[in-house]
Amino acid sequence: MREYKMRRGEHLEERIPDMEGTIESYFGPPTATESYNGSDLYVVEEPENPVFERVVAGAVDYGSKKDTLAVDFAERPAEEVIAEGNADAAADAVDAKNEFLLEATGRDAKSRRESMKRTVEDDAETPDGV
């Protein structure tokens, strides 16, 4: 499960007021919910795009901190998708993921990568057990 922060001064509920509807428009109708860090995330068991096996997404509330977007995209092996003749679906899947994350976080793929790198670097500088 990956978590994404919003841009400074922005909140997830302002960017996506209807999380369930937004997830449905990108991936298909949510069929269940799943608990993650005390928050219920939406689960799409049979996504519309054949590249995805399962999509889990939603807001995680951390109380005093800003909400974050948690997502988990379970994808089928590329060889399997291509063998079924769904090679074009792979590009559509990448677009759907990137557009959803851009709408939710306000950050493009490059900004999200840089942010994650900073988080990993900050974690590496913190001594264990502190």
N, C-alpha and C positions, 0 to 999 in steps of 0.2 A: 504494500500500500504506500503510495507516495502522497505527500502533503505539500500543498502550494499556498504561499502567502499572497495576500493582495498587495497592490502598490500602496505606498505610503499615503495615508489619508482616505483610503477607500475600504469599504467593507463588502463582504461577499453578498450579504442580503440586499444591498443596494444595487450591486451589479446583476444579480440573478434573484429577483423576488420570488419566482416560481421555479424552484430547483427541480421538482418532479417533472414539470412540463418541459423545461429546458433539456433535461436528460432524455425525455421521450422524443423530442424533436431531433436530437443528434443520433441517438442509438436505438430507440425503440421503447415500448412501454415497460416501465418497471413492474416486476411481478412479485417482488418481496422486499424486505428490508433486512439489513444486517447491522449488528451492533459493532461499533469500533470506537474505542476510547470514550465510552459513555454516550456516544451519539448514534442515531440511526441513519444509515446510509441506504440509498436506493440501489436495488439490484436488478439488472436487466439480464435475465437468464438466457434469452434467445434474441440477441441483438439482430437488427435488420441487416447489417453488413456481415457477410459470411467469414470475414477475417477474425472477428471477435467471437470468442467462445462465451464470454461473460463480461459484463461491465458493472463495476460497483463505484458509486460516486455520491458525494453529499458533503454537507457542511459539518465540521467538527468544532464543537463549542468548548473552549478552554477557560471559560469563566472570565478571569481578569484580562486575558490576552485576546487579541482579535481572532475571529473565527478563521479557520483555514479550510481549504478545499482538499478533501481526501479522495483519491481515485485509484482504481486498480483495473487495468485493462488486461484481461486474459485473452491472448491471441493464439490462433492455431498456427502450426508450423507453415512457413511460406511454401515449402514443397507441396504440402497437402492442398493448399489453396490454389496454387498454380495448376496442379494435376486435375483439379475439378473445373478448370477453365475460368477461374475467378481472379485472374491476375489484375484486372482493372480495379477490383474491389480493394486491393492493397493500397493503392494511391488514395482512394476515397476514404479508407480507414485512417490514414495519416492525416488527411485534411480534416476529418471529423474531430479527431483528437485535438489537433492544433487549434481549430476554430473554437471548440468548446473551452479549452484552457485559456485562450485569449479572451473570450467573452467573460469567463469567470474571474480571471486574475488581472486582466488588463495588461498582461505581459506576453510578448511574442516568444517563440521558442528560444531565441538567442538570449533574451533577458532571463528566462526561466533557468536555462543552463548556467548562466553566470551566477545567479542567485544561489543555486544549489552548490556550485563550486565554493562560494564564499562560506556557506553553512558547513560544508565538509572541512574546509580549512580552519574555521573557527573551532569546530569540534576537536580537530587534531591538536590544536594549541592548548586545549584545556586538559590539565593533568587528570589521570584516572582517579576516581574516588573523591573528586571535589564536587 
